[in-house]
Amino acid sequence: MDGAAEGAPRALVAWSCAFRLSSELAGARDACTTLLLQMCCSRRDQRRWGFSMRNYELMVILDPELEERTIAPSLDRFLTVVTKAGGTVKTEIWGRRRLAYEIKKQVEGIYAIVTIESEPAAVAELDRQLNLNESVLRTKLMRPEVH
């Protein structure tokens, strides 16, 4: 395919993405539109149309007094904020570990690593909710491509 023929479908897809996004009311976008934006539009165009899925890593240290079987369901309850916003989540529970120093008079904590791909607003809300919970000792949210 030559460059002109290859650029035409790409422009058509970008135009349809822009039209679809502008015609939607405030809310979640469908998976097809999201996929087309990721594949065919530049980063600048994605930001202009309000699309900015980013990768995050979240480390959560939970109270060691929690039962092991309740950890995954309680984390999933918080992570619904991200999944409702169209993001993806992968959770890995490391288990009980000794802390380097006491946090809230605890010498142990239950570690969980969460890999997230979502929009920044959803991740900020997740971090806010986790910090309000008393069973969460500490959180660290970072973007791996930046660090």
Phi, psi and chi 1 to 4 in degrees:
 res  aa     phi    psi   chi1   chi2   chi3   chi4
   1 MET       -  136.8 -104.3 -176.0  155.5      -
   2 ASP   -84.3  168.4   63.3  -35.8      -      -
   3 GLY   -61.1  -38.4      -      -      -      -
   4 ALA   -68.8  -41.9      -      -      -      -
   5 ALA   -70.0  -33.2      -      -      -      -
   6 GLU   -72.6  -34.5 -170.2  175.7   77.1      -
   7 GLY   -73.6  -27.0      -      -      -      -
   8 ALA   -63.9  -52.0      -      -      -      -
   9 PRO   -62.5  -36.0  -19.3   27.5      -      -
  10 ARG   -62.4  -43.9 -167.0  169.8 -116.0 -145.7
  11 ALA   -64.6  -39.7      -      -      -      -
  12 LEU   -63.6  -43.0  179.9   61.2      -      -
  13 VAL   -65.6  -42.7  169.8      -      -      -
  14 ALA   -62.9  -40.5      -      -      -      -
  15 TRP   -65.5  -42.3  179.2   81.0      -      -
  16 SER   -66.0  -35.6   67.5      -      -      -
  17 CYS   -63.5  -45.0  -70.4      -      -      -
  18 ALA   -64.5  -41.7      -      -      -      -
  19 PHE   -64.4  -44.4  177.4   76.0      -      -
  20 ARG   -64.7  -42.0  179.9  123.1 -172.5 -159.2
  21 LEU   -68.2  -37.8  -73.2  174.8      -      -
  22 SER   -73.5  -26.1   65.0      -      -      -
  23 SER   -85.6  -14.8   63.8      -      -      -
  24 GLU   -76.4  148.0  -75.9 -177.7   -2.6      -
  25 LEU   -77.2  168.6  -62.8  173.3      -      -
  26 ALA   -60.4  125.6      -      -      -      -
  27 GLY   160.6 -168.1      -      -      -      -
  28 ALA   -75.2  147.7      -      -      -      -
  29 ARG   -93.6  153.8  -62.7  169.4 -171.5   86.2
  30 ASP   -78.1  164.6   65.4  -10.8      -      -
  31 ALA   -64.4  -35.1      -      -      -      -
  32 CYS   -63.5  -46.2 -178.5      -      -      -
  33 THR   -62.8  -42.0  -56.3      -      -      -
  34 THR   -61.4  -46.4  -59.1      -      -      -
  35 LEU   -63.6  -42.9 -177.1   62.3      -      -
  36 LEU   -63.1  -41.4  -73.8  173.2      -      -
  37 LEU   -62.0  -43.0  -98.0  173.7      -      -
  38 GLN   -65.1  -40.0  -74.3  176.7  -28.5      -
  39 MET   -77.6  -37.4  -70.4  174.1   30.7      -
  40 CYS  -113.6  -16.9  -59.7      -      -      -
  41 CYS  -105.6  149.3  -61.7      -      -      -
  42 SER   -72.4  165.3   68.8      -      -      -
  43 ARG   -59.1  -39.4  -82.1  -72.9 -137.7 -153.1
  44 ARG   -63.0  -42.3 -168.0 -174.6   83.5 -153.7
  45 ASP   -67.2  -38.1  -69.5  -21.9      -      -
  46 GLN   -61.8  -43.1  -70.3  175.8   15.9      -
  47 ARG   -66.8  -38.4  -78.4 -167.5  -60.9  -91.2
  48 ARG   -63.7  -36.4 -175.0  172.9   71.8 -169.4
  49 TRP   -91.4    9.3  -67.7  -38.8      -      -
  50 GLY    84.8   20.6      -      -      -      -
  51 PHE  -111.5  122.0  177.0   85.1      -      -
  52 SER  -152.2   72.4   59.8      -      -      -
  53 MET   -73.8  129.8  -64.8  -72.2 -100.0      -
  54 ARG  -129.9  157.5  -65.4 -177.6  179.2  161.1
  55 ASN   -93.8  137.4  -66.7  -40.2      -      -
  56 TYR  -135.3  155.3  -64.1   91.6      -      -
  57 GLU  -124.1  130.8  -77.0 -175.5    4.1      -
  58 LEU  -122.3  123.5  174.3   68.5      -      -
  59 MET  -105.7  129.6  176.9  174.4  -91.7      -
  60 VAL  -121.5  131.2 -177.7      -      -      -
  61 ILE  -110.5  117.8  -55.7  175.1      -      -
  62 LEU  -101.8  160.2  -61.2  164.0      -      -
  63 ASP   -59.9  130.5 -168.5  -12.3      -      -
  64 PRO   -70.0  -11.8   25.0  -32.9      -      -
  65 GLU   -77.9   -9.2  -65.3  173.2    3.2      -
  66 LEU   -70.3  148.9  -66.4  173.8      -      -
  67 GLU   -78.2  145.4  -67.5 -176.2   27.2      -
  68 GLU   -59.2  -36.1  -66.5  -76.1  -26.5      -
  69 ARG   -75.5  -14.7   60.3 -175.8  171.3   84.6
  70 THR   -94.8   -4.8   62.4      -      -      -
  71 ILE   -69.2  -53.2  -66.0  168.3      -      -
  72 ALA   -59.8  -46.6      -      -      -      -
  73 PRO   -62.8  -37.1  -22.3   31.3      -      -
  74 SER   -70.0  -36.8   63.4      -      -      -
  75 LEU   -66.6  -41.1  -84.0  176.5      -      -
  76 ASP   -61.8  -33.8  -71.4  -20.7      -      -
  77 ARG   -61.6  -41.1 -169.9 -176.0   70.4 -139.4
  78 PHE   -71.7  -37.0  -72.1  113.5      -      -
  79 LEU   -73.6   -7.6  -63.5  172.9      -      -
  80 THR   -64.1  -24.2   56.5      -      -      -
  81 VAL   -58.6  -42.6  171.5      -      -      -
  82 VAL   -74.3  -43.5  173.3      -      -      -
  83 THR   -68.2  -33.5   55.1      -      -      -
  84 LYS   -67.6  -27.2  -77.2 -176.8 -179.9  178.0
  85 ALA   -85.2    4.2      -      -      -      -
  86 GLY    93.4   11.1      -      -      -      -
  87 GLY   -90.8  169.5      -      -      -      -
  88 THR  -117.0  149.2   58.5      -      -      -
  89 VAL  -136.8  138.2  174.8      -      -      -
  90 LYS  -132.2  122.2 -179.4 -176.8  162.7 -133.7
  91 THR  -108.5  137.6  -53.8      -      -      -
  92 GLU  -132.7  115.6 -178.2 -178.8  -17.0      -
  93 ILE   -95.6  119.5  -61.4  174.6      -      -
  94 TRP   -83.7  -25.2  -76.1    6.8      -      -
  95 GLY    98.4 -166.8      -      -      -      -
  96 ARG   -77.9  128.4 -168.4  176.0  -53.9  -91.7
  97 ARG  -136.6  154.6  -53.0 -105.3  173.1  142.3
  98 ARG   -78.7  136.1 -175.2  162.3  178.1   78.4
  99 LEU   -83.0  151.9  -60.2  173.5      -      -
 100 ALA   -69.5  -29.7      -      -      -      -
 101 TYR  -150.3  161.3   53.3   90.1      -      -
 102 GLU   -66.9  137.8  -75.2 -171.8    8.9      -
 103 ILE  -126.2  119.1  -59.3  174.4      -      -
 104 LYS    53.1   43.4  -62.9 -178.8 -177.1  175.8
 105 LYS    62.1   26.7  -61.8 -175.5 -178.9 -179.9
 106 GLN  -113.3  137.5  -59.8  -70.4  -26.2      -
 107 VAL  -102.9  -10.5  -66.8      -      -      -
 108 GLU  -126.7  160.9  -74.7 -173.5  -27.2      -
 109 GLY  -153.6  159.3      -      -      -      -
 110 ILE  -100.8  118.6  -59.8  171.7      -      -
 111 TYR   -92.5  140.4  -77.7   70.7      -      -
 112 ALA  -140.1  135.1      -      -      -      -
 113 ILE  -110.5  129.3  -55.1  -65.7      -      -
 114 VAL  -121.9  122.9 -176.9      -      -      -
 115 THR   -98.6  126.0  -54.0      -      -      -
 116 ILE  -127.0  140.3  -57.9  169.9      -      -
 117 GLU  -125.2  110.1 -177.4  178.4   -9.1      -
 118 SER  -160.9  176.7 -178.8      -      -      -
 119 GLU   -78.7  150.7  -66.4 -175.1   -0.2      -
 120 PRO   -58.5  -36.1  -24.2   32.4      -      -
 121 ALA   -64.1  -40.1      -      -      -      -
 122 ALA   -67.2  -39.1      -      -      -      -
 123 VAL   -70.8  -36.6  175.8      -      -      -
 124 ALA   -63.8  -39.8      -      -      -      -
 125 GLU   -66.5  -39.7  175.9   62.5   19.3      -
 126 LEU   -61.1  -46.5  169.7   66.8      -      -
 127 ASP   -62.2  -40.2 -166.0   38.1      -      -
 128 ARG   -61.9  -45.7 -174.6 -171.6   73.3   80.0
 129 GLN   -66.0  -38.8  -73.2 -177.8    7.1      -
 130 LEU   -64.8  -39.6  -74.9  171.9      -      -
 131 ASN   -68.6  -23.2  -74.1  -33.4      -      -
 132 LEU   -81.8  -18.1  -68.9  174.5      -      -
 133 ASN   -79.0  134.4 -168.7  -26.5      -      -
 134 GLU   -75.0  -23.2  -69.2 -180.0    3.6      -
 135 SER   -82.3   -5.2   64.3      -      -      -
 136 VAL   -96.6  117.2  176.1      -      -      -
 137 LEU   -77.8  -44.0  -62.6  179.7      -      -
 138 ARG  -156.3  146.8 -173.4   70.2   45.2   95.6
 139 THR  -130.3  150.4   62.3      -      -      -
 140 LYS  -138.8  116.5  177.4   66.3  176.6  176.2
 141 LEU  -110.4  129.2  178.6   67.7      -      -
 142 MET  -146.7  158.3   42.7 -172.2  -89.5      -
 143 ARG  -102.3  114.6  -69.4 -176.4   48.1 -152.7
 144 PRO   -62.8  -32.7    1.2   -2.3      -      -
 145 GLU   -72.4  -18.9   64.1  -94.9    3.2      -
 146 VAL   -85.4  -36.4  174.3      -      -      -
 147 HIS   -96.5      -  -67.0   93.0      -      -
